[in-house]
Amino acid sequence: MDNEIDYDYWARKISKYPIHILKDIYFSEVAPVCGPNVLTPAPPIWQGFDAESMTKKIKANLSKRRDSFFYRLRYDANVLYYRVACRSFWIPIEQAILRNRNEQT
């Protein structure tokens, strides 16, 4: 939370992908895993995230979503919530992606 994020660095890594797909991945896969932490006033994880652990959690969520109708309903409701609650976190990411694309042309 209090670490500086180099959006331009990350944008260079992902800007080749369609922005609508990146946005969907952000809100439907990443936000359900990271959202509870970043939306907490005193987050338990503030030094960074373990990429392997996050990947496992994302895969587990997607698997449960695929296998259970009721989990899918709850999960999709959470995604709608995160589209609103984490919108401000997406804006600088999208701006960096667009900036990177403009620099490449």
C-alpha positions as CSV (number, residue, x, y, z in Angstrom):
1,M,0.0,0.0,0.0
2,D,2.7,2.5,0.9
3,N,5.2,1.2,-1.7
4,E,5.6,3.1,-4.9
5,I,4.3,1.3,-8.0
6,D,6.2,1.7,-11.3
7,Y,3.1,1.5,-13.6
8,D,5.2,2.3,-16.7
9,Y,7.5,-0.7,-16.0
10,W,4.5,-3.1,-15.7
11,A,2.7,-1.5,-18.6
12,R,5.7,-2.2,-20.9
13,K,5.3,-5.9,-19.9
14,I,1.6,-6.2,-20.6
15,S,0.6,-3.5,-23.1
16,K,0.8,-5.9,-26.1
17,Y,-2.4,-7.5,-24.9
18,P,-5.8,-6.1,-25.7
19,I,-6.8,-3.6,-22.9
20,H,-10.3,-5.1,-22.6
21,I,-8.8,-8.5,-21.8
22,L,-6.4,-7.0,-19.3
23,K,-9.2,-5.1,-17.6
24,D,-11.3,-8.2,-17.4
25,I,-8.4,-10.2,-15.9
26,Y,-7.8,-7.4,-13.4
27,F,-11.3,-7.3,-12.2
28,S,-12.4,-10.9,-12.5
29,E,-9.2,-12.7,-11.4
30,V,-6.7,-10.4,-9.6
31,A,-9.2,-8.1,-7.7
32,P,-11.0,-11.0,-6.0
33,V,-7.7,-12.2,-4.6
34,C,-6.0,-8.8,-3.8
35,G,-9.1,-6.7,-3.3
36,P,-9.8,-7.7,0.3
37,N,-6.3,-6.8,1.3
38,V,-6.1,-3.4,-0.5
39,L,-9.5,-2.3,0.7
40,T,-8.7,-3.0,4.3
41,P,-7.8,0.1,6.4
42,A,-4.9,-1.8,8.0
43,P,-4.0,-4.5,5.5
44,P,-2.2,-7.6,6.7
45,I,-0.1,-7.8,3.6
46,W,1.6,-4.5,2.7
47,Q,5.1,-5.4,1.6
48,G,4.1,-7.1,-1.6
49,F,2.5,-10.3,-2.8
50,D,3.9,-13.7,-3.4
51,A,3.2,-14.3,-7.1
52,E,3.1,-18.1,-6.8
53,S,0.6,-17.9,-3.9
54,M,-1.6,-15.4,-5.9
55,T,-1.5,-17.6,-8.9
56,K,-2.6,-20.6,-6.9
57,K,-5.5,-18.6,-5.3
58,I,-6.6,-17.3,-8.7
59,K,-6.6,-20.8,-10.2
60,A,-8.5,-22.2,-7.2
61,N,-11.1,-19.5,-7.6
62,L,-11.5,-20.1,-11.3
63,S,-11.8,-23.8,-10.7
64,K,-14.4,-23.4,-8.0
65,R,-16.3,-20.9,-10.2
66,R,-16.3,-23.4,-13.1
67,D,-17.4,-26.4,-10.9
68,S,-20.1,-24.8,-8.8
69,F,-23.1,-22.8,-9.9
70,F,-23.6,-21.3,-6.4
71,Y,-19.9,-20.3,-6.1
72,R,-20.1,-18.8,-9.6
73,L,-23.1,-16.6,-8.5
74,R,-21.3,-15.4,-5.4
75,Y,-18.0,-14.9,-7.3
76,D,-19.7,-12.9,-10.1
77,A,-21.4,-10.7,-7.5
78,N,-18.0,-10.1,-5.9
79,V,-16.5,-9.2,-9.3
80,L,-19.2,-6.6,-9.7
81,Y,-18.4,-5.2,-6.3
82,Y,-14.6,-5.1,-7.2
83,R,-15.4,-3.3,-10.5
84,V,-16.7,-0.4,-8.4
85,A,-14.4,-0.7,-5.3
86,C,-11.1,-1.2,-7.2
87,R,-11.9,1.1,-10.1
88,S,-9.5,3.8,-8.8
89,F,-6.7,1.2,-8.8
90,W,-7.3,0.3,-12.4
91,I,-7.1,3.9,-13.7
92,P,-3.4,4.4,-13.4
93,I,-2.7,1.0,-14.8
94,E,-4.8,1.8,-17.9
95,Q,-3.2,5.2,-18.3
96,A,0.3,3.6,-18.2
97,I,-0.7,1.0,-20.8
98,L,-2.1,3.7,-23.1
99,R,1.0,5.9,-22.5
100,N,3.2,3.0,-23.4
101,R,1.3,2.3,-26.5
102,N,1.5,5.9,-27.6
103,E,5.3,5.9,-27.0
104,Q,5.7,2.8,-29.2
105,T,3.9,4.4,-32.2
